[in-house]
Amino acid sequence: MPVLIFALYAVAEVAALIWVGSALGVLPTVGLLVLGSLLGGYLLRREGQRGMQAIREAQRQGLPAQRHRQADYADVALRTGGALLLLVPGFVSAVLGLLLLLPPTRWLLRPVLKTVVARRVQVMTTNAFARFPGMGPGPAGGAGRFPGGHRQGGYGDVIDGEVVDVHDEGPSGPPRTPLTS
């Protein structure tokens, strides 16, 4: 399915390039592509800085600002995605990038992004719990912890011991001859 979507996107980009090229000519079309990429690079830098500043500010506000932080994270992701799409040479990607930079479009896509990210995080944590059994929800309702606060291990009991260097006691086999070159 992703290959089909990418193929359709490539066909749409080529069709848009041919259409704009036939309407404006070669040099204006190339100029528009370069201008769009330069604008995308500038916006990527600006939106990245603004986004990180908004995230830092939301984190300073503490836990009561949880919803505010989620909105900031979603807006940062959508604005950065829009700038990245502008950076990619092409008219279809430029239009999609500009749409992501508009506030009404971001408002419409924010719940979709949150749903997609929540599903992805759920799949990733489920896979992690399956791969590392001691990390999942454990007995007593804790995240992988027993009532005494000890972590639940997936590899058996821990036995205290002492390391003894056997080379101090002498060789345990036939004498070895050193390798020389």
N, C-alpha and C positions, 0 to 999 in steps of 0.2 A: 504493500500500500504506500509506504513512504517513497518508493522509487517512482510509482505512478504520479504521485503529487509533484515530485521534483521534475519529472518529465513534462507535466502540464505547465508547471511554472516556467520551465525553459522555453517551451513553445510560445507561451504568452509573452515572455520577454523579447524573443526574437520577432514576433509579430508586431509588438509595440515599437520596437526599434526600426523595423522596416516601414511601418506606418508614419512615424515621426520623421524618419529620414527622407521619405518621399515627399512629405509635406513641407519640410523646412530646408532640406539639403543636407549634405554630409557634414560640413564644418559646423553649422549651428547645432546639429544633433550631437556631435562629439563635444562641442562646447557645453551643451546642457548636461551631458553625462559627467564631464569633469567638474562642472560647477556643483552638481548634485553631490558628488563624492566629497568635494571640499567642504560643502555645507554640512554633510554628514559627519565628517571628521571634527569640525568645529563643535557641532551640537553634541557629539559623543563626549567630547572633553567637558563641555559646559554642563551637560546633564549629569555626567558622572560626578562632577564636583558638587553640584547642587544636591544630587541624590544622597551622596555620602554625608553632606552637611545636615540634610533633613533627618537622616537615620541617626546621626550622632545626637541631634537635638531631641529626637523622640526617645532615645535611650537615656538621656539625662533626666527626662521627666519621670522615669520609673515605671513600675508595673501598672498603675492606673491608666496609663496611656496605651494599653495593649491594642485597642482598635485603631488608634491613631497610627501606631507603628505599622500595623498590617497594611493600612492604606498607603503609608509612605513607601513600604517595601514594594507593594504592587505598582504604585506610580513610578517608582525608580526603575523597576524592571520594564514597564511598558515604555517609558521615555527612552531608556537606554536601547531597548529593542527597536524603537522607531529611528533613533539616530544610527544604529547599526544598519538598518535597512536602507537608510539614505546613503550610507557609506558605500554600499554595494552598487556598482554601476548597473543601471537598468531603470526603465521607466515604471514598470510594475512595482518593483521593490521601493522606488521612490514614493509612489503614491501610497503604498501600504505604510511606509515609514512616516509620511506626513500625517496620515490618518491616526497613527499611534501617538503622535505628538499633540493632537487636538484633545482638549479636556473632555468634551462629550463622548468621544470614542473611548478614552481611557475609563470614563465612568461606566460605560457599557461593558467593557472587557474586564474590569477589575474582579467582579464575582466569578467570571469564567476562569481567570488566571488563578484565583484562590482555590477553586474547585480542582483544577488540574494539579496544582502544587500539592494540595492536601492528599489527593489520590496517589500521587507519585511518592510522597513521603510515607504514606501507609504501606505501599508496596515495598519500598526500600527498607523500612523498619521490620516488616514481616520477613523479608529475605535475610536481614541481619540476625534476627532472632532464630531463624532456622539454621543459619550457618554457625552461630555462636550460642549454644544452648544455655550457657550460664548467664546470658545477658537479658533474657526474656523475663516476663512477669513470673515471679517465683512464688513459693508458698508464703503465707501470711500477707499476701496482697502487695508486697513490695516489688520494686523493679529488680528482680534477680537477687533479692537479699532475704536472709533468714531473720527470724525475730531478734536474734542477738546483734544484728547489724553486720554479720559476716556475709560476704558475697557467696552466692551459690556457684560452685565450680562445676564445669562440665567434664573434668578429667579425674575425678576421684578425690581421695583424702590427701591432705598435706601432711607430710611426715618430717618432723625436725630431724636434722642430721648434721654431720660434720664431714668436711672434705679432708681426705687424707691424701697426701702426695705419695704415690707408690714408688716414685723414682728415688726417694731418699732411702728406701729400704733395700735397694739393690735390684738388679735386673731379674725378671721373672722368666726368662727364656734363654735361648742360645745367644751368645754375644753377637752383637751386630757390628758389621764392618762399615765404616763411613764411606759414603759415596764420593768418589773423586772424579774430576773431569779432565 
